[in-house]
C-alpha cells in the first residue's frame, strides 16, 4: 500500500472540515429558514429577469414546482438520467410575487422547502462545485398571470462524452477533432447558461428605438447567435461616432426620444429598489461626478437609473462621465486576469445617443458569467480616462464580490459606494465596506448615508474589526473560505476518551474516542450523546454494530476498524450524513446496498475485508478517497467513471484481471494502487488521467510491451512495476 496513501488518509481524518466544505448547504440549516434564510441565499448567484422561458434541450432538465409548491411534478425525469450524466449548474426559478407595499420580500421557507425536495430527490446535487443561481421573474401582475410562468429548478448537465472531452487539456489532445469538440462543449454550455438572457436582450433591442427598421428586417429569421453577432458589429460601429451637441442644446423632441428609450430600457430590465434615484436626490452638493456602474445581470436596471435621473435633472445634474463594465466581455473565468479582464466602456454624460448604444453593446457582449466582478479595474480605468472628475461613484451589487480587490489601494479619490440590493437583515458586502473605508468614502443605501466608517482593515482587502453600529456585515463569502464553515473548527473541539465522564455532560460531547477499550458490544449509553458527530470504536472486540446507531443522526465520522464485524446493520443506511467511514480489518462481505445511501461520503475505507460485489459504486458521488484493498474483488463496474471527485483509489491485493475502458473517466484521480492483482493490460488513452501522480502495478503479470506503452503515455507519473 502506498505510504503516501496512508499519510493522506490520516491527514484527511485529522482535518474533516476540509471534506465538509464540499457540501453546498448544511442540512440542519434548511430546518430553520428564519435563522439561516439570508445566510444560505447569500451563497447563490442572483439574477432578475422579466420572464424565464425554458428552452428544451438534451443538456438541461426542468423540474416543475408551480408558484407556491415545493413538490416536483416530474421528479421521475431526473431519476431516469441522473446516474448517466454530469450536472454542473442548478437554477432555482421563481417570481417576485406577491409584493407588499411595492416591495418583494424573499419567502425563505418556500425556497428551503424546494431545496429539501431537490436534495431528497438527489442528495448528490448538494454540491459546492456546482454553479448555483436564484432567478427571479419580475413580470408579475396577478395570480393567473404569474401561474402561467415557469417555477421550478433547472439542472444543466453534460453527457459522459462531453465530460471526458471537456477535461482533456489542449496539451494532451492529439488531434484537431478533439480540440474542436472541447471548444464546442464550452461554447454550448456558455450559450445554454446565458441563452435566456441573450434572447431577452436581443428581443428588447428589436422592440426598441435603438436600431432602425431596416436592421430589424435583417435580423428576422436568423439564429440567435447570428443576431448577436450582427448587433455587436452594429453597436461597435455606432459608438465610434461621438456627438458634440451639449445636452441643454438638444431639442424637446430629442429629449423626449431619449427619455422614452431609457424608460423602455428600465421596463425591460427590472430592479429591486430606487436607491440610485434616492441617493442622487440627497446629494446636490456633489459636482463633476464620474459614475462607474456594474453592467452585469441584475444590475442593468440600477445603472439605467443613473441616466434616467440625469435626463430628468439635466440642467443641474453633476454627472459628467459614465463607465460601464461587464467583467470581461464574456470571457471564461480562467481567462480573467487581475487588472486585465476588460469589458470596460466609457462616455461623457452629455452624449446620450452614445450612452444608450453602450447600454446595449455592453449588455450583449457579456453578462459577467461568474459572481466576482472587476470593479477596481473599471474604477482605475475611469480615473485615467477622466482625471478631472471630483467625485467617484460606484453603483455596486451587494451580492457580488470583487475579483480584483487587491488593486483597491490605487484608487486616488474617495469612493461613494451606492449599495444595490441592500437589506437590513442581510447586511453589507464586506468588499464594499472595505472600499468605502480605505478610500475615505461612504456607503449609500435607499435611506442612509454612512460616512466616516469606524472599521479596521488589512492590506489584503479584509475587514479586521468593526466598531461602527451602523454597519453589519453580510454572510457573503468574499475570501477563499467556505461560506458555511462552522465558526469552531472540528479539530479544535475537545475529544472525550472516557465514556463515564462523557455521560455526565452528554449535550457537550461532540467527539468520542473509545478505541482500544476491549468492548465486545457497543455501549448503548452512547445513544444519549445526541450531539455526537465523531465516534471512534476501533481496535475493540466488536462482532456487530447495533441498529440503534441510526439514532446518532448528527454522525459524520465513524471508525469501526480492527474489529470482528461480519455484517453491517441495515439501519446504518439511515446515517445518511456520514462523510468518513473506516470499516477496515473486519470480516464484512456485503457493502453494495449501502452505497446508495452514502450520499455525502468523502472517505471510505473497506480494506482487509471479504467484499466481492461493487454494484452501485457509482452512487458515491462525493467520495474523494476510496480504499478497497485486500478484498475478493474480481470485477470493477464500468460506471466507476461517475466518481468524478475521486482522487485516491486503492484496489491492491484483489483478483482483478481487467479494468473497464471507462476507468479513464476518473479525471481527478491522483493516486492509483493496483498492486498484487492479475492485470496484464490497462485501458488505452491513460494520458487522459491528467492529474495522476503515482501508479503502482507491482505484483501484476504485465508484459514488457504493455509497460513500455504505459511509460510513454504517463511520462510524468511515478510508476512502480
JOCORRA-V242781 format. One record per backbone hydrogen bond with DSSP energy under -1.0 kcal/mol. NH is the residue of the N-H (numbers start at 1). CO is the residue of the C=O. Records with the same first field share a line. If there is no record, write none. Layout:
BEGIN
NH: CO / CO
END
This chain:
BEGIN
6: 2
7: 3
8: 4
9: 5
10: 6
11: 7
12: 8
13: 9
14: 10
15: 11
18: 15
20: 16
21: 17
22: 19
23: 20
29: 26
31: 28
32: 29
36: 32
37: 33
40: 36
41: 37
42: 38
43: 40
44: 41
45: 132
47: 134
49: 136
60: 57
61: 155
63: 153
65: 151
66: 151
73: 64
77: 74
79: 75
80: 76
82: 78
84: 81
86: 158
88: 156
89: 156
90: 131
91: 154
92: 133
93: 152
94: 135
96: 137
97: 95
100: 103
103: 100
108: 106
111: 107
112: 108
113: 109
114: 110
115: 111
116: 112
117: 113
118: 114
119: 115
120: 116
121: 117
122: 118
125: 122
126: 123
127: 125
128: 22
130: 127
131: 88
133: 90
134: 45
135: 92
136: 47
137: 94
138: 49
139: 50
140: 138
146: 142
147: 143
149: 146
152: 93
153: 63
154: 91
155: 61
156: 89
157: 59
158: 86
163: 159
164: 160
165: 161
166: 162
167: 163
168: 165
172: 169
173: 170
179: 175
180: 176
181: 177
182: 178
183: 179
184: 180
185: 181
186: 182
187: 183
188: 184
189: 185
190: 186
191: 187
192: 188
193: 189
194: 190
198: 194
199: 195
200: 196
201: 197
202: 198
203: 199
204: 200
205: 201
206: 202
207: 203
208: 205
216: 212
217: 213
218: 214
219: 215
222: 219
227: 223
228: 224
229: 225
230: 226
231: 227
232: 228
233: 229
234: 230
235: 231
236: 232
237: 233
238: 234
239: 235
240: 237
241: 238
249: 246
250: 247
255: 251
256: 252
257: 253
258: 254
259: 255
260: 256
261: 257
262: 258
263: 259
264: 260
265: 261
266: 262
267: 263
268: 264
278: 274
279: 275
280: 276
281: 277
282: 278
286: 283
289: 318
290: 391
291: 321
292: 393
293: 323
294: 395
295: 325
299: 296
300: 297
303: 299
304: 300
305: 301
308: 304
309: 305
310: 306
311: 307
312: 308
313: 309
316: 313
317: 313
320: 289
321: 289
322: 347
323: 291
324: 345
325: 293
326: 343
328: 342
331: 328
335: 332
336: 333
340: 337
345: 324
347: 322
349: 320
351: 348
352: 350
355: 351
356: 352
357: 353
358: 354
359: 355
360: 356
361: 357
362: 358
363: 359
364: 360
365: 361
370: 368
373: 401
378: 374
379: 375
380: 376
381: 377
382: 378
383: 379
384: 380
385: 381
386: 382
389: 386
390: 288
391: 288
393: 290
394: 416
395: 292
396: 418
398: 420
400: 397
403: 373
405: 402
407: 404
408: 405
410: 407
411: 408
416: 392
417: 442
418: 394
419: 444
420: 396
427: 423
428: 472
433: 429
434: 430
435: 431
436: 432
437: 433
438: 434
439: 435
440: 437
441: 436
442: 415
443: 450
444: 417
445: 448
450: 443
455: 453
456: 465
458: 462
464: 456
465: 456
467: 454
471: 468
474: 428
481: 479
485: 482
492: 489
493: 490
496: 511
502: 498
503: 499
505: 502
508: 505
512: 534
513: 496
514: 536
516: 538
526: 523
527: 524
528: 525
529: 526
530: 528
532: 529
533: 510
534: 510
535: 557
536: 512
537: 559
539: 561
541: 519
549: 546
550: 547
551: 548
552: 549
553: 551
555: 552
556: 533
557: 533
558: 580
559: 535
560: 582
562: 584
563: 585
564: 542
566: 543
572: 569
573: 570
574: 571
575: 572
576: 574
578: 575
579: 556
580: 556
581: 603
582: 558
583: 605
585: 607
586: 608
587: 565
589: 566
594: 591
597: 594
599: 597
601: 598
602: 579
603: 579
604: 625
605: 581
606: 627
608: 629
610: 588
617: 614
619: 616
620: 617
621: 619
623: 620
624: 602
625: 602
626: 648
627: 604
628: 650
630: 652
632: 611
640: 637
641: 638
642: 639
643: 640
644: 642
646: 643
647: 624
648: 624
649: 671
650: 626
651: 673
653: 675
655: 633
663: 660
664: 661
665: 662
666: 663
667: 665
669: 666
670: 647
671: 647
672: 694
673: 649
674: 696
676: 698
678: 656
688: 685
689: 686
690: 688
692: 689
693: 670
694: 670
695: 718
696: 672
697: 720
702: 700
707: 703
708: 704
709: 705
710: 706
711: 707
712: 708
713: 709
714: 710
717: 714
718: 693
720: 695
END
